[in-house]
Amino acid sequence: MSDKENFEKPSTRSQSLYHLQSLDPEDEVAVERAWAILELAIPGIWTQAGLRRDLQQSASHYWLLQDQENAVLGFGGYWLIVDEAHLVMLIVHPQFQGQGLGTVLLAHLLIDARQLAHRMTLEVRASNQAALALYQKFGFEILGTRPRYYGEEDALILWTPRIDTSKYLTMLQSLNGDPRCTQSD
Ligand SMILES: CC(C)(COP(=O)(O)OP(=O)(O)OC[C@H]1O[C@@H](n2cnc3c(N)ncnc32)[C@H](O)[C@@H]1OP(=O)(O)O)[C@@H](O)C(=O)NCCC(=O)NCCS
């Protein structure tokens, strides 16, 4: 059975079909996997050296979403700056988009970040409707713009409400209730 079939029939499998792993910058295999999905999903934005530098920063918190054979399905991360989390990366493998994995990954990043951060912020292209809809599902609001941040295109600046409240946690748990996913770190 292919991975795609597994995703479409989760109720036929009792064990987890994918898991989240904290990305260790010293884990060469994991770093290569992260680079591969980055280049596949948003080619030409990062250099491999830039990614490696970023992974080494103490503020960086990156996670890989992988299937049972450790193929990478998603890659996401944020910088923790004092009490604010800045979402830097949120990518789902193009073959598996639209199946709820972006929701799983973002919910996990927020659950991780809320241990130390009060809010999360990010920049997104004004034209990225899929990402905007996802972020708005999590309560992000557009609170500003950075003109020509992406060359000709503006960036929208989004912020969550307080993520360290029990109300926000309840909302996150309702969005992250996917029994196919576990965490290993
Ligand atoms: C943005 C991205 C991470 C979403 O991942 P995904 O796995 O497809 O997202 P999900 O299946 O969990 O969908 C979550 C929500 O996003 C929205 N969404 C997803 N795909 C969409 C599309 N093609 N059009 C409009 N909205 C869409 C919907 O609101 C959806 O919620 P719903 O299923 O309850 O309607 C993915 O499209 C991606 O990797 N894009 C390329 C990289 C990128 O642009 N990242 C964001 C940079 S800021």
The ligand as an ORCA input file, in Angstrom:
! r2SCAN-3c Opt
* xyz 0 1
  C       0.527     26.254      3.525
  C       0.681     24.745      3.649
  C       1.728     24.455      4.719
  C      -0.664     24.138      4.083
  O      -0.456     22.745      4.321
  P      -1.640     21.675      4.051
  O      -1.203     20.367      4.586
  O      -2.051     21.723      2.641
  O      -2.796     22.291      4.979
  P      -4.080     21.522      5.543
  O      -4.447     20.395      4.659
  O      -3.856     21.242      6.980
  O      -5.178     22.661      5.388
  C      -5.357     23.592      6.425
  C      -6.197     24.752      5.942
  O      -5.477     25.494      4.979
  C      -6.403     25.989      4.020
  N      -6.011     25.462      2.721
  C      -5.216     24.388      2.465
  N      -5.032     24.267      1.138
  C      -5.725     25.279      0.574
  C      -5.912     25.723     -0.765
  N      -5.344     25.064     -1.796
  N      -6.663     26.822     -0.975
  C      -7.221     27.504      0.066
  N      -7.095     27.133      1.351
  C      -6.357     26.043      1.587
  C      -7.780     25.579      4.442
  O      -8.317     26.594      5.279
  C      -7.494     24.353      5.267
  O      -8.433     24.146      6.271
  P      -9.715     23.206      6.007
  O      -9.181     21.905      5.477
  O     -10.339     23.095      7.366
  O     -10.530     23.949      5.009
  C       1.073     24.084      2.294
  O       0.173     24.540      1.315
  C       2.490     24.408      1.843
  O       3.436     23.714      2.224
  N       2.661     25.424      0.979
  C       3.987     25.783      0.451
  C       4.844     26.446      1.483
  C       4.173     27.680      2.053
  O       3.645     28.510      1.329
  N       4.238     27.816      3.395
  C       3.729     28.969      4.087
  C       4.754     30.032      4.011
  S       4.327     31.419      5.047
*
